[in-house]
């Protein structure tokens, strides 16, 4: 008799506890102020933050609170799960994972930044090396790359306009905004590519002969002299935009590439050439 009574009391306590917990969760969700717009969660305008900004970020915080403290993330690389990433000024990335923006973070922490710049640039250089429509000195020649990459110090960018009968090649404006943001400052071109059979860094003697360079320092045919910009990547890391400048005779030209990343790596979706006359 006594054991039955104790069992009933125990079951009632469990039921009340579960109901209270569920009610608390519902109330907490109802009180959570979700971001009103997507760019309050992820934004192309997100800039690298000092590492000290992350010192008080822990898994005890709800994601909405983390967003209030850090601002929008640079990207969300999750699929079915939020994997928000903020770039850190020292080159690392800070990741917050969660099932919901109003839930507490499941994991927070620093990690290495995955940079697909070289892989995307290799796809573009390989494509450009095979082109026969660049009006270069020798289409089958060597691509010589200037050692410093170019910058986009001010203004905006909305892609290249097709010339003549070129089909359009347009990416989302967000990708172009990311391109401008990443190229506000310059850097070394060697950080963006590995040398191949058809492209390499310019030698000092070749630099001294520019802009009248017509062949390489070792006597090989020259395709073009190229200047690189840093590639830009979409929030999910699946699209990229690559922009570069190259010479064709005494005038300059530019090329814009839109790429997609699949199981086999980066593939060129489309491209446009723009010649200065």
VOBA-1610 file (N, C-alpha, C; in pm, whole numbers, padded with zeros to 5 digits, always signed):
BEGIN
Unk+00083-00121+00000Unk+00000+00000+00000Unk+00087+00126+00000Unk+00181+00121+00097Unk+00270+00238+00109Unk+00354+00257-00016Unk+00401+00143-00074Unk+00484+00153-00194Unk+00406+00208-00312Unk+00277+00172-00324Unk+00193+00224-00432Unk+00176+00375-00418Unk+00155+00418-00293Unk+00135+00560-00268Unk+00261+00639-00303Unk+00376+00584-00264Unk+00503+00649-00296Unk+00524+00656-00447Unk+00485+00550-00516Unk+00501+00548-00662Unk+00416+00656-00727Unk+00290+00671-00678Unk+00202+00773-00733Unk+00258+00913-00709Unk+00309+00932-00588Unk+00368+01063-00555Unk+00488+01092-00645Unk+00572+00989-00664Unk+00691+01005-00749Unk+00653+01039-00893Unk+00552+00969-00946Unk+00509+00994-01083Unk+00452+01134-01098Unk+00380+01180-00996Unk+00326+01315-01001Unk+00437+01419-01000Unk+00539+01394-00918Unk+00653+01486-00912Unk+00723+01495-01047Unk+00743+01377-01110Unk+00807+01372-01242Unk+00725+01448-01343Unk+00592+01426-01341Unk+00504+01492-01437Unk+00507+01643-01419Unk+00503+01687-01292Unk+00507+01832-01265Unk+00640+01891-01310Unk+00750+01818-01285Unk+00884+01865-01324Unk+00895+01880-01475Unk+00846+01778-01547Unk+00850+01783-01693Unk+00765+01897-01747Unk+00649+01915-01689Unk+00559+02023-01733Unk+00622+02158-01707Unk+00684+02171-01590Unk+00750+02298-01556Unk+00864+02327-01650Unk+00943+02224-01679Unk+01056+02241-01770Unk+01009+02281-01909Unk+00905+02214-01958Unk+00850+02246-02090Unk+00796+02386-02094Unk+00725+02424-01987Unk+00668+02559-01980Unk+00778+02663-01978Unk+00885+02635-01905Unk+00998+02729-01899Unk+01062+02747-02036Unk+01077+02634-02108Unk+01137+02640-02241Unk+01049+02720-02336Unk+00915+02700-02326Unk+00822+02773-02412Unk+00826+02921-02381Unk+00830+02955-02253Unk+00834+03096-02213Unk+00965+03161-02258Unk+01076+03086-02242Unk+01206+03141-02283Unk+01208+03167-02432Unk+01151+03073-02510Unk+01147+03090-02655Unk+01061+03208-02694Unk+00949+03224-02619Unk+00859+03335-02649Unk+00922+03469-02617Unk+01005+03473-02511Unk+01070+03597-02470Unk+01193+03630-02554Unk+01247+03533-02626Unk+01367+03554-02707Unk+01340+03652-02821Unk+01421+03752-02833Unk+01408+03850-02942Unk+01496+03807-03059Unk+01434+03743-03155Unk+01509+03697-03271Unk+01548+03816-03359Unk+01664+03807-03426Unk+01703+03913-03520Unk+01597+03932-03627Unk+01568+04056-03659Unk+01461+04085-03755Unk+01502+04058-03899Unk+01632+04065-03928Unk+01679+04047-04066Unk+01799+03953-04069Unk+01819+03890-04185Unk+01928+03794-04201Unk+02064+03860-04179Unk+02080+03985-04225Unk+02210+04050-04212Unk+02241+04091-04068Unk+02148+04066-03974Unk+02178+04084-03833Unk+02241+03957-03776Unk+02234+03849-03854Unk+02294+03721-03814Unk+02425+03698-03889Unk+02420+03714-04021Unk+02537+03698-04107Unk+02543+03818-04201Unk+02660+03878-04212Unk+02672+03997-04296Unk+02807+04001-04366Unk+02805+04044-04492Unk+02929+04061-04567Unk+03012+04178-04514Unk+02950+04261-04432Unk+03020+04377-04374Unk+03089+04344-04242Unk+03077+04219-04198Unk+03144+04176-04076Unk+03296+04186-04094Unk+03364+04246-04000Unk+03509+04266-04009Unk+03578+04183-03901Unk+03705+04146-03922Unk+03779+04070-03820Unk+03782+04144-03686Unk+03761+04071-03578Unk+03757+04128-03445Unk+03882+04091-03366Unk+03919+04178-03273Unk+04031+04149-03184Unk+03997+04027-03098Unk+04095+03944-03072Unk+04073+03820-02997Unk+04014+03846-02858Unk+04041+03963-02800Unk+03989+03994-02667Unk+03837+04003-02666Unk+03777+04031-02781Unk+03632+04045-02788Unk+03560+03913-02756Unk+03631+03802-02769Unk+03569+03671-02751Unk+03592+03612-02611Unk+03661+03686-02526Unk+03701+03632-02396Unk+03582+03594-02307Unk+03470+03663-02319Unk+03355+03633-02234Unk+03244+03558-02307Unk+03278+03503-02423Unk+03179+03424-02499Unk+03191+03277-02459Unk+03081+03219-02412Unk+03083+03080-02369Unk+02954+03010-02411Unk+02951+02879-02389Unk+02833+02800-02424Unk+02718+02822-02326Unk+02739+02906-02224Unk+02632+02939-02131Unk+02540+03047-02188Unk+02584+03109-02298Unk+02507+03218-02357Unk+02418+03169-02470Unk+02303+03233-02485Unk+02220+03208-02602Unk+02283+03277-02722Unk+02257+03223-02841Unk+02319+03276-02962Unk+02279+03422-02985Unk+02154+03457-02953Unk+02110+03595-02973Unk+02193+03691-02888Unk+02232+03647-02769Unk+02315+03730-02682Unk+02456+03744-02739Unk+02506+03634-02797Unk+02639+03638-02859Unk+02638+03736-02977Unk+02530+03733-03055Unk+02519+03825-03168Unk+02515+03971-03121Unk+02450+03995-03006Unk+02447+04131-02953Unk+02587+04178-02914Unk+02668+04087-02863Unk+02801+04123-02816Unk+02903+04135-02929Unk+02890+04049-03031Unk+02991+04044-03137Unk+02946+04109-03268Unk+02815+04127-03284Unk+02766+04171-03413Unk+02748+04051-03503Unk+02699+04072-03625Unk+02674+03959-03716Unk+02801+03883-03751Unk+02784+03752-03773Unk+02897+03667-03811Unk+02937+03692-03955Unk+03057+03649-03991Unk+03104+03664-04129Unk+03042+03560-04220Unk+03006+03444-04162Unk+02949+03337-04245Unk+02878+03235-04157Unk+02790+03158-04219Unk+02725+03044-04155Unk+02754+02922-04243Unk+02837+02831-04193Unk+02879+02717-04274Unk+02804+02589-04236Unk+02699+02604-04157Unk+02624+02488-04114Unk+02520+02444-04215Unk+02470+02323-04198Unk+02363+02269-04281Unk+02265+02199-04189Unk+02153+02268-04157Unk+02060+02216-04059Unk+02096+02253-03917Unk+02215+02303-03897Unk+02265+02346-03768Unk+02339+02478-03788Unk+02319+02573-03700Unk+02391+02699-03712Unk+02539+02677-03679Unk+02626+02714-03769Unk+02770+02713-03747Unk+02820+02852-03787Unk+02804+02945-03695Unk+02839+03084-03723Unk+02988+03106-03699Unk+03049+03178-03791Unk+03193+03203-03781Unk+03223+03352-03788Unk+03306+03396-03695Unk+03359+03531-03695Unk+03509+03525-03725Unk+03557+03610-03812Unk+03700+03616-03840Unk+03769+03693-03728Unk+03885+03645-03688Unk+03964+03706-03582Unk+04083+03779-03644Unk+04120+03891-03587Unk+04226+03974-03644Unk+04360+03901-03654Unk+04382+03799-03569Unk+04509+03727-03572Unk+04511+03614-03675Unk+04404+03603-03757Unk+04403+03503-03862Unk+04321+03379-03831Unk+04278+03365-03705Unk+04196+03250-03669Unk+04048+03278-03700Unk+03966+03179-03670Unk+03821+03195-03685Unk+03757+03149-03555Unk+03650+03217-03513Unk+03578+03180-03391Unk+03441+03126-03432Unk+03411+03005-03389Unk+03289+02936-03432Unk+03192+02916-03316Unk+03066+02939-03344Unk+02958+02914-03248Unk+02858+02821-03316Unk+02830+02708-03255Unk+02732+02614-03311Unk+02610+02608-03220Unk+02492+02595-03281Unk+02367+02588-03204Unk+02256+02534-03293Unk+02152+02481-03230Unk+02037+02430-03303Unk+01938+02541-03337Unk+01945+02650-03259Unk+01850+02759-03278Unk+01913+02888-03225Unk+01874+03001-03283Unk+01930+03128-03240Unk+01891+03163-03097Unk+01778+03110-03052Unk+01732+03137-02916Unk+01780+03031-02817Unk+01857+02935-02864Unk+01910+02831-02777Unk+02052+02867-02732Unk+02096+02802-02626Unk+02234+02821-02582Unk+02328+02755-02682Unk+02444+02811-02696Unk+02542+02756-02790Unk+02583+02616-02747Unk+02594+02527-02844Unk+02639+02391-02814Unk+02791+02386-02802Unk+02856+02472-02879Unk+03003+02476-02877Unk+03049+02614-02919Unk+03153+02664-02855Unk+03218+02788-02897Unk+03368+02766-02890Unk+03443+02830-02978Unk+03588+02816-02971Unk+03659+02866-03095Unk+03790+02882-03081Unk+03876+02927-03189Unk+03919+02808-03274Unk+03949+02835-03399Unk+04001+02732-03489Unk+04075+02796-03604Unk+04133+02713-03688Unk+04206+02763-03805Unk+04106+02801-03913Unk+04137+02907-03985Unk+04050+02951-04093Unk+04079+02870-04219Unk+03974+02813-04277Unk+03989+02740-04401Unk+03984+02841-04517Unk+04093+02853-04587Unk+04101+02951-04695Unk+04119+02876-04827Unk+04019+02889-04913Unk+04022+02821-05042Unk+04082+02909-05151Unk+04153+03013-05114Unk+04204+03108-05214Unk+04290+03039-05319Unk+04384+02956-05275Unk+04473+02891-05371Unk+04399+02793-05461Unk+04303+02722-05404Unk+04229+02624-05484Unk+04143+02695-05589Unk+04075+02803-05548Unk+03992+02877-05643Unk+04079+02945-05749Unk+04192+03001-05708Unk+04280+03068-05803Unk+04342+02969-05901Unk+04371+02848-05856Unk+04426+02746-05945Unk+04327+02712-06055Unk+04198+02706-06020Unk+04095+02678-06120Unk+04088+02790-06223Unk+04101+02915-06177Unk+04096+03030-06268Unk+04220+03036-06356Unk+04337+03020-06297Unk+04460+03026-06377Unk+04465+02914-06480Unk+04418+02796-06441Unk+04414+02685-06536Unk+04322+02714-06652Unk+04208+02776-06622Unk+04113+02812-06726Unk+04170+02921-06816Unk+04229+03024-06754Unk+04283+03136-06830Unk+04399+03092-06920Unk+04483+03001-06870Unk+04598+02955-06947Unk+04557+02887-07077Unk+04437+02825-07078Unk+04390+02754-07196Unk+04310+02843-07291Unk+04278+02965-07249Unk+04197+03053-07332Unk+04273+03095-07457Unk+04196+03116-07562Unk+04256+03165-07688Unk+04190+03296-07730Unk+04118+03359-07635Unk+04047+03483-07668Unk+04094+03602-07585Unk+04216+03596-07530Unk+04264+03703-07444Unk+04343+03810-07519Unk+04361+03790-07650Unk+04437+03886-07733Unk+04577+03910-07677Unk+04633+03808-07614Unk+04766+03820-07554Unk+04875+03805-07658Unk+04999+03827-07614Unk+05113+03817-07706Unk+05124+03676-07765Unk+05112+03576-07681Unk+05116+03437-07726Unk+05020+03358-07638Unk+04910+03314-07696Unk+04806+03247-07616Unk+04857+03121-07547Unk+04959+03058-07603Unk+05013+02936-07543Unk+05136+02963-07457Unk+05161+03091-07426Unk+05280+03128-07351Unk+05263+03120-07200Unk+05364+03172-07129Unk+05368+03170-06984Unk+05296+03293-06926Unk+05222+03273-06819Unk+05159+03383-06745Unk+05255+03426-06635Unk+05300+03549-06640Unk+05391+03603-06539Unk+05309+03692-06445Unk+05319+03666-06316Unk+05234+03732-06217Unk+05316+03830-06132Unk+05265+03951-06121Unk+05331+04051-06037Unk+05330+04006-05891Unk+05438+04034-05818Unk+05451+03981-05681Unk+05354+04040-05579Unk+05304+04161-05604Unk+05209+04222-05511Unk+05069+04218-05570Unk+04973+04179-05488Unk+04835+04178-05536Unk+04778+04319-05531Unk+04675+04342-05609Unk+04615+04475-05620Unk+04514+04499-05508Unk+04473+04625-05493Unk+04374+04661-05392Unk+04254+04728-05457Unk+04144+04729-05382Unk+04023+04802-05422Unk+03994+04899-05307Unk+04067+05011-05300Unk+04066+05096-05180Unk+03936+05168-05152Unk+03855+05192-05253Unk+03731+05267-05229Unk+03628+05232-05335Unk+03504+05277-05311Unk+03398+05253-05408Unk+03336+05115-05393Unk+03249+05083-05486Unk+03178+04956-05486Unk+03210+04878-05613Unk+03151+04762-05626Unk+03173+04678-05744Unk+03048+04599-05770Unk+03009+04590-05896Unk+02887+04518-05932Unk+02909+04421-06048Unk+03033+04379-06067Unk+03062+04285-06174Unk+03099+04354-06304Unk+03142+04276-06402Unk+03180+04328-06531Unk+03062+04326-06628Unk+03054+04426-06711Unk+02950+04430-06814Unk+02999+04354-06937Unk+02916+04271-06998Unk+02958+04196-07117Unk+02996+04289-07232Unk+03101+04251-07305Unk+03143+04325-07424Unk+03111+04243-07547Unk+03072+04310-07652Unk+03042+04244-07780Unk+02936+04135-07759Unk+02970+04012-07797Unk+02872+03904-07791Unk+02894+03810-07672Unk+02965+03857-07569Unk+02987+03773-07452Unk+02856+03751-07376Unk+02828+03630-07334Unk+02709+03607-07251Unk+02730+03667-07113Unk+02623+03708-07043Unk+02640+03767-06911Unk+02695+03667-06810Unk+02764+03718-06713Unk+02820+03634-06605Unk+02810+03714-06477Unk+02705+03689-06401Unk+02676+03771-06284Unk+02668+03686-06158Unk+02724+03738-06050Unk+02714+03674-05919Unk+02622+03758-05831Unk+02590+03707-05713Unk+02510+03784-05619Unk+02590+03907-05575Unk+02520+04017-05551Unk+02588+04139-05508Unk+02664+04119-05378Unk+02613+04030-05292Unk+02682+04002-05166Unk+02825+03953-05190Unk+02843+03875-05296Unk+02976+03823-05328Unk+03068+03936-05374Unk+03015+04030-05451Unk+03094+04144-05493Unk+03129+04233-05374Unk+03036+04247-05281Unk+03064+04326-05160Unk+03177+04263-05080Unk+03176+04132-05073Unk+03283+04062-05001Unk+03417+04081-05073Unk+03413+04084-05205Unk+03535+04108-05282Unk+03595+04245-05248Unk+03511+04347-05245Unk+03558+04482-05213Unk+03615+04486-05072Unk+03544+04423-04978Unk+03588+04424-04839Unk+03723+04356-04823Unk+03743+04244-04891Unk+03868+04169-04874Unk+03986+04239-04940Unk+03960+04320-05040Unk+04068+04383-05115Unk+04089+04530-05079Unk+04040+04571-04962Unk+04067+04706-04915Unk+04218+04727-04895Unk+04285+04623-04853Unk+04430+04629-04835Unk+04495+04523-04924Unk+04622+04543-04953Unk+04694+04453-05043Unk+04765+04341-04970Unk+04855+04277-05040Unk+04930+04165-04985Unk+05018+04104-05092Unk+05073+03989-05065Unk+05160+03921-05160Unk+05079+03826-05247Unk+05108+03829-05376Unk+05038+03740-05468Unk+05069+03594-05439Unk+05188+03566-05387Unk+05227+03428-05359Unk+05136+03361-05257Unk+05063+03441-05178Unk+04969+03386-05081Unk+04845+03329-05148Unk+04825+03362-05276Unk+04702+03326-05345Unk+04718+03211-05443Unk+04840+03171-05476Unk+04855+03066-05577Unk+04987+02993-05559Unk+04993+02874-05618Unk+05116+02798-05630Unk+05157+02799-05777Unk+05284+02811-05804Unk+05332+02816-05943Unk+05301+02686-06015Unk+05273+02697-06145Unk+05246+02581-06229Unk+05329+02587-06356Unk+05304+02496-06448Unk+05380+02494-06572Unk+05354+02618-06657Unk+05234+02674-06645Unk+05196+02786-06732Unk+05191+02920-06659Unk+05215+02924-06527Unk+05213+03051-06455Unk+05311+03048-06338Unk+05367+03165-06308Unk+05463+03179-06198Unk+05481+03327-06166Unk+05551+03352-06054Unk+05583+03490-06017Unk+05685+03549-06114Unk+05676+03679-06136Unk+05773+03747-06220Unk+05908+03754-06150Unk+06014+03740-06225Unk+06149+03755-06170Unk+06184+03903-06163Unk+06290+03936-06091Unk+06332+04076-06078Unk+06370+04135-06213Unk+06435+04054-06299Unk+06474+04105-06430Unk+06352+04132-06518Unk+06248+04049-06503Unk+06125+04071-06579Unk+06053+04196-06530Unk+06054+04218-06398Unk+05992+04338-06343Unk+06060+04464-06395Unk+06193+04458-06410Unk+06268+04573-06460Unk+06237+04603-06606Unk+06195+04503-06680Unk+06165+04521-06822Unk+06020+04559-06849Unk+05935+04556-06747Unk+05794+04593-06765Unk+05784+04744-06783Unk+05691+04794-06866Unk+05582+04721-06932Unk+05617+04671-07072Unk+05746+04672-07108Unk+05788+04631-07243Unk+05826+04485-07250Unk+05784+04406-07153Unk+05818+04264-07149Unk+05744+04190-07259Unk+05819+04118-07344Unk+05757+04041-07453Unk+05791+03893-07446Unk+05892+03858-07365Unk+05924+03717-07343Unk+05979+03703-07201Unk+05986+03580-07151Unk+06030+03559-07014Unk+06182+03567-07004Unk+06231+03573-06880Unk+06375+03586-06858Unk+06452+03464-06906Unk+06384+03349-06919Unk+06451+03229-06969Unk+06417+03202-07116Unk+06367+03306-07183Unk+06347+03297-07328Unk+06218+03231-07373Unk+06125+03204-07283Unk+05999+03140-07323Unk+05898+03244-07368Unk+05801+03198-07448Unk+05697+03287-07498Unk+05609+03336-07383Unk+05573+03463-07387Unk+05493+03523-07282Unk+05347+03534-07325Unk+05257+03486-07240Unk+05114+03503-07268Unk+05069+03641-07221Unk+05096+03672-07094Unk+05054+03800-07039Unk+05123+03826-06906Unk+05119+03951-06863Unk+05159+03990-06728Unk+05030+04012-06650Unk+05018+03946-06535Unk+04891+03944-06462Unk+04907+04002-06323Unk+04802+04070-06277Unk+04794+04120-06140Unk+04672+04058-06073Unk+04694+04002-05956Unk+04586+03929-05887Unk+04519+04014-05779Unk+04392+03986-05757Unk+04317+04034-05642Unk+04283+03912-05557Unk+04257+03932-05429Unk+04217+03821-05343Unk+04076+03775-05379Unk+04051+03644-05389Unk+03917+03594-05419Unk+03819+03624-05306Unk+03692+03628-05340Unk+03586+03644-05240Unk+03499+03519-05240Unk+03448+03483-05124Unk+03369+03360-05110Unk+03234+03391-05047Unk+03134+03314-05086Unk+03000+03331-05033Unk+02994+03283-04888Unk+02883+03313-04822Unk+02868+03277-04681Unk+02881+03126-04659Unk+02825+03046-04749Unk+02832+02901-04732Unk+02958+02840-04790Unk+03048+02923-04847Unk+03173+02873-04901Unk+03160+02796-05031Unk+03045+02805-05097Unk+03019+02725-05217Unk+03033+02805-05347Unk+03038+02936-05338Unk+03059+03019-05457Unk+03179+03110-05433Unk+03245+03146-05542Unk+03360+03236-05532Unk+03360+03331-05650Unk+03420+03447-05628Unk+03440+03544-05734Unk+03588+03578-05738Unk+03647+03567-05857Unk+03788+03596-05876Unk+03801+03704-05983Unk+03875+03807-05951Unk+03897+03919-06043Unk+04046+03936-06063Unk+04088+03962-06186Unk+04230+03980-06214Unk+04248+04079-06329Unk+04365+04139-06332Unk+04400+04231-06441Unk+04515+04171-06520Unk+04515+04193-06651Unk+04623+04139-06734Unk+04649+04233-06851Unk+04764+04215-06912Unk+04802+04301-07025Unk+04771+04232-07157Unk+04733+04311-07255Unk+04717+04261-07391Unk+04770+04373-07482Unk+04884+04358-07535Unk+04953+04463-07610Unk+04988+04577-07514Unk+04970+04703-07558Unk+05007+04816-07474Unk+04895+04856-07378Unk+04780+04793-07388Unk+04667+04827-07305Unk+04642+04719-07199Unk+04561+04756-07101Unk+04527+04661-06996Unk+04391+04597-07020Unk+04363+04495-06946Unk+04235+04425-06954Unk+04207+04362-06818Unk+04087+04316-06798Unk+04050+04251-06673Unk+03961+04130-06702Unk+03957+04041-06606Unk+03874+03921-06619Unk+03802+03897-06487Unk+03675+03863-06494Unk+03597+03829-06377Unk+03545+03686-06388Unk+03566+03607-06286Unk+03526+03466-06286Unk+03430+03437-06171Unk+03324+03364-06200Unk+03234+03313-06098Unk+03253+03162-06093Unk+03276+03109-05973Unk+03304+02967-05957Unk+03207+02903-05859Unk+03187+02771-05876Unk+03107+02691-05784Unk+03194+02578-05729Unk+03171+02544-05603Unk+03248+02436-05541Unk+03161+02312-05528Unk+03206+02203-05587Unk+03135+02077-05579Unk+03222+01970-05516Unk+03182+01846-05533Unk+03256+01734-05473Unk+03397+01723-05528Unk+03419+01770-05651Unk+03551+01761-05713Unk+03629+01891-05704Unk+03582+01984-05624Unk+03655+02109-05607Unk+03592+02224-05682Unk+03670+02328-05707Unk+03620+02450-05771Unk+03612+02435-05922Unk+03498+02475-05978Unk+03477+02473-06122Unk+03430+02611-06168Unk+03478+02653-06284Unk+03437+02782-06339Unk+03295+02773-06392Unk+03206+02858-06339Unk+03069+02863-06388Unk+03063+02950-06513Unk+03127+03066-06506Unk+03129+03158-06621Unk+03237+03262-06599Unk+03267+03338-06703Unk+03368+03442-06693Unk+03343+03550-06796Unk+03399+03666-06771Unk+03390+03779-06864Unk+03526+03845-06877Unk+03558+03888-06999Unk+03680+03964-07026Unk+03640+04108-07061Unk+03718+04203-07014Unk+03691+04343-07043Unk+03821+04409-07085Unk+03824+04456-07209Unk+03947+04514-07266Unk+03942+04665-07269Unk+04050+04729-07223Unk+04062+04874-07233Unk+04119+04908-07369Unk+04057+05002-07437Unk+04098+05039-07573Unk+04158+05179-07576
//
